[in-house]
Amino acid sequence: MSKNNKLLVPLAVQDLHIKKCFDGFSIKWLQHERECIWFGTLQPILDRSIYQVAIRYRKGGIPKVTIKSPSIITSAPHRYSDNSLCLYQPEEQPWYGNEIIAHTIVPWTASWLYYYELWLDTDTWYGPEASHDTKPKTPQVESA
Amino acid sequence: MATINLHFEKLLSNLQPPDDRLKAARDLPPLIRNYLKNCSSFPTIEPHTRLAGSYAQHMPSGDVKDVDILVRLDGDPAENDPLAKQVIKDLYNALSKLTKLPDALGEWQVGQVEAELEIERARRSVHVYFKNHDFHLDLVPCIAPNGFDAPLYVPDRGYNEWVGSHPLGYVALLNDFNNQHKGKVKKLGILLKHFRNYQMLQRKPKSYWLGAMLVEYIRNGKLDMTCPLPVLFGDFLDCIYNQFAATLGNQDAVPHIKDPMLGHDVSPNWQRTHFETFMRRVKEGRDWANTALEDWEAGNQEDAIAGWQKIFGGDEEGYFISKLDDEFVKSIVAPALPGVSFVSSQGQLVSTKPTTGVYTPVKPTKFYGHEQK
């Protein structure tokens, strides 16, 4: 069985993991509970900004992370055209629905924000980054 | 717009005492403790000595060359027993014998001991100067009926009496405030001490007075501790100026700074001319800080950095650096590296998993793509 054919983690189970690992996250159900958005806060560096984060996810889909506040400045790197965060390289390391959002997407979001703060200070992205060739950057495509 | 916080972190790292000072502050007090513990001519009681002052507060700023050590004696301060004046003399005599014991201070004493140590009596302490190391110890005898962590009594040689003091209570209070305000309190204390050292070669107010001001403003809610450090620094100077402006306008008056623990006046000997100099520097510093903050907000980073350099000293002195070096930035980068770091339940990144609390490992990843156009 290939990795992407493994059992998808139900949204309610994802929610349990998020609430176990991170304080102050709440869930809003959409589409008759087939889709949801988690709202929460992350403060990657003590004494710095507290970010309001939204993670939109549909079972079997790809989590989309956006920062609600404070605003991410328009020239910030590693974002898609809809301003959602590029947290991993989909071709090298695709995200599968059998993975736990609390163990992948949320920690990566905190890490992204940490490097974003440093980028603000230095104009240099110090986090690990995948090289981006001449192909246009596209998010991971959801499987049907 | 970039933030100025990293520049302040770099400034604070530049204000760390040099390694040899830290080593002296760590190694000398236990040697002195052992010496006094076994010294029959100057009986001390358990636990004999305790580090105090800026090293105990973890708030030294720059090349701090002196360490304060409390020395505990038995006695009754109300009866002036032992006599406050005599205690200083006895401690001086006991420490003078150090010069005859070449091994008492280990590696800190080499060659001709008498040529290396200089011992002097001060108002409340005995001062030992290690000439070869350019390092000072201030040994303060005390009667501590309930131990070092409670209020105690130190001698006043001039008045031949014991006076109340609570140096370790002050350390505990600073620690509490610092924890409550995410480490900003001590950083602010260090910045103010450095500001004083850099701007005032003479007529400097004592560090303890500055600390007392800081504690008072935090206690009374005059400082909004949620603000970033650069803003807080400007606000801190503003608080000082506003608090003492009326006194400045009153000819010949000097402020009386209250001890943050016991409430008595800790600045009875502040001279008017010294106070006036301090207020001039505070006013200048406040105005420069405000301009630097405005410049930064407006995106004039070069002007802002030049402003902060005027306040704290710049590239030449190695204080407020215009361009952050890669090594410093990398040391800040390390805690968040995916694959080796952990994230707390509030989202804070750490490189070592603490023993308590919920921490989730950050799995390896690579952020994707180039800057978005």
HADDOCK unambig.tbl for C-alpha pairs under 7 A between the chains (distance, minus, plus):
assign (segid A and resid 21 and name CA) (segid B and resid 345 and name CA) 5.59 0.50 0.50
assign (segid A and resid 21 and name CA) (segid B and resid 358 and name CA) 6.36 0.50 0.50
assign (segid A and resid 21 and name CA) (segid B and resid 360 and name CA) 6.82 0.50 0.50
assign (segid A and resid 22 and name CA) (segid B and resid 345 and name CA) 4.05 0.50 0.50
assign (segid A and resid 22 and name CA) (segid B and resid 346 and name CA) 6.19 0.50 0.50
assign (segid A and resid 23 and name CA) (segid B and resid 345 and name CA) 5.35 0.50 0.50
assign (segid A and resid 23 and name CA) (segid B and resid 346 and name CA) 5.98 0.50 0.50
assign (segid A and resid 42 and name CA) (segid B and resid 346 and name CA) 5.56 0.50 0.50
assign (segid A and resid 42 and name CA) (segid B and resid 347 and name CA) 4.46 0.50 0.50
assign (segid A and resid 43 and name CA) (segid B and resid 346 and name CA) 6.12 0.50 0.50
assign (segid A and resid 43 and name CA) (segid B and resid 347 and name CA) 5.07 0.50 0.50
assign (segid A and resid 43 and name CA) (segid B and resid 348 and name CA) 5.70 0.50 0.50
assign (segid A and resid 44 and name CA) (segid B and resid 347 and name CA) 5.03 0.50 0.50
assign (segid A and resid 44 and name CA) (segid B and resid 348 and name CA) 4.06 0.50 0.50
assign (segid A and resid 44 and name CA) (segid B and resid 349 and name CA) 5.65 0.50 0.50
assign (segid A and resid 45 and name CA) (segid B and resid 348 and name CA) 5.60 0.50 0.50
assign (segid A and resid 45 and name CA) (segid B and resid 349 and name CA) 6.87 0.50 0.50
assign (segid A and resid 46 and name CA) (segid B and resid 182 and name CA) 6.69 0.50 0.50
assign (segid A and resid 46 and name CA) (segid B and resid 348 and name CA) 6.84 0.50 0.50
assign (segid A and resid 47 and name CA) (segid B and resid 182 and name CA) 6.16 0.50 0.50
assign (segid A and resid 75 and name CA) (segid B and resid 371 and name CA) 6.73 0.50 0.50
assign (segid A and resid 75 and name CA) (segid B and resid 372 and name CA) 6.05 0.50 0.50
assign (segid A and resid 75 and name CA) (segid B and resid 373 and name CA) 6.72 0.50 0.50
assign (segid A and resid 76 and name CA) (segid B and resid 371 and name CA) 6.36 0.50 0.50
assign (segid A and resid 76 and name CA) (segid B and resid 372 and name CA) 6.66 0.50 0.50
assign (segid A and resid 77 and name CA) (segid B and resid 370 and name CA) 5.87 0.50 0.50
assign (segid A and resid 77 and name CA) (segid B and resid 371 and name CA) 3.87 0.50 0.50
assign (segid A and resid 77 and name CA) (segid B and resid 372 and name CA) 5.43 0.50 0.50
assign (segid A and resid 78 and name CA) (segid B and resid 367 and name CA) 6.28 0.50 0.50
assign (segid A and resid 78 and name CA) (segid B and resid 368 and name CA) 5.56 0.50 0.50
assign (segid A and resid 78 and name CA) (segid B and resid 369 and name CA) 5.52 0.50 0.50
assign (segid A and resid 78 and name CA) (segid B and resid 370 and name CA) 5.98 0.50 0.50
assign (segid A and resid 78 and name CA) (segid B and resid 371 and name CA) 6.07 0.50 0.50
assign (segid A and resid 78 and name CA) (segid B and resid 372 and name CA) 6.79 0.50 0.50
assign (segid A and resid 79 and name CA) (segid B and resid 372 and name CA) 6.45 0.50 0.50
assign (segid A and resid 86 and name CA) (segid B and resid 367 and name CA) 5.88 0.50 0.50
assign (segid A and resid 86 and name CA) (segid B and resid 368 and name CA) 5.43 0.50 0.50
assign (segid A and resid 87 and name CA) (segid B and resid 366 and name CA) 6.96 0.50 0.50
assign (segid A and resid 87 and name CA) (segid B and resid 367 and name CA) 4.95 0.50 0.50
assign (segid A and resid 87 and name CA) (segid B and resid 368 and name CA) 6.51 0.50 0.50
assign (segid A and resid 88 and name CA) (segid B and resid 365 and name CA) 5.55 0.50 0.50
assign (segid A and resid 88 and name CA) (segid B and resid 366 and name CA) 5.19 0.50 0.50
assign (segid A and resid 88 and name CA) (segid B and resid 367 and name CA) 5.00 0.50 0.50
assign (segid A and resid 88 and name CA) (segid B and resid 368 and name CA) 5.67 0.50 0.50
assign (segid A and resid 89 and name CA) (segid B and resid 366 and name CA) 6.22 0.50 0.50
assign (segid A and resid 89 and name CA) (segid B and resid 367 and name CA) 6.55 0.50 0.50
assign (segid A and resid 89 and name CA) (segid B and resid 368 and name CA) 5.18 0.50 0.50
assign (segid A and resid 103 and name CA) (segid B and resid 360 and name CA) 6.74 0.50 0.50
assign (segid A and resid 104 and name CA) (segid B and resid 362 and name CA) 6.97 0.50 0.50
assign (segid A and resid 104 and name CA) (segid B and resid 363 and name CA) 6.37 0.50 0.50
assign (segid A and resid 107 and name CA) (segid B and resid 343 and name CA) 6.12 0.50 0.50
assign (segid A and resid 107 and name CA) (segid B and resid 362 and name CA) 5.37 0.50 0.50
assign (segid A and resid 108 and name CA) (segid B and resid 362 and name CA) 6.60 0.50 0.50
assign (segid A and resid 110 and name CA) (segid B and resid 347 and name CA) 5.68 0.50 0.50
assign (segid A and resid 111 and name CA) (segid B and resid 336 and name CA) 5.76 0.50 0.50
assign (segid A and resid 114 and name CA) (segid B and resid 336 and name CA) 6.87 0.50 0.50
assign (segid A and resid 120 and name CA) (segid B and resid 1 and name CA) 6.75 0.50 0.50
assign (segid A and resid 120 and name CA) (segid B and resid 2 and name CA) 4.37 0.50 0.50
assign (segid A and resid 120 and name CA) (segid B and resid 3 and name CA) 6.18 0.50 0.50
assign (segid A and resid 121 and name CA) (segid B and resid 2 and name CA) 4.84 0.50 0.50
assign (segid A and resid 121 and name CA) (segid B and resid 3 and name CA) 5.29 0.50 0.50
assign (segid A and resid 121 and name CA) (segid B and resid 4 and name CA) 6.68 0.50 0.50
assign (segid A and resid 121 and name CA) (segid B and resid 6 and name CA) 6.28 0.50 0.50
assign (segid A and resid 126 and name CA) (segid B and resid 333 and name CA) 6.56 0.50 0.50
assign (segid A and resid 127 and name CA) (segid B and resid 337 and name CA) 6.80 0.50 0.50
assign (segid A and resid 128 and name CA) (segid B and resid 366 and name CA) 4.92 0.50 0.50
assign (segid A and resid 128 and name CA) (segid B and resid 367 and name CA) 6.05 0.50 0.50
assign (segid A and resid 129 and name CA) (segid B and resid 366 and name CA) 4.41 0.50 0.50
assign (segid A and resid 129 and name CA) (segid B and resid 367 and name CA) 4.32 0.50 0.50
assign (segid A and resid 129 and name CA) (segid B and resid 368 and name CA) 5.48 0.50 0.50
assign (segid A and resid 130 and name CA) (segid B and resid 366 and name CA) 5.32 0.50 0.50
assign (segid A and resid 130 and name CA) (segid B and resid 367 and name CA) 5.95 0.50 0.50
assign (segid A and resid 130 and name CA) (segid B and resid 368 and name CA) 4.93 0.50 0.50
assign (segid A and resid 130 and name CA) (segid B and resid 369 and name CA) 6.18 0.50 0.50
assign (segid A and resid 131 and name CA) (segid B and resid 369 and name CA) 6.06 0.50 0.50
assign (segid A and resid 132 and name CA) (segid B and resid 369 and name CA) 4.65 0.50 0.50
assign (segid A and resid 132 and name CA) (segid B and resid 370 and name CA) 6.23 0.50 0.50
assign (segid A and resid 137 and name CA) (segid B and resid 369 and name CA) 6.73 0.50 0.50
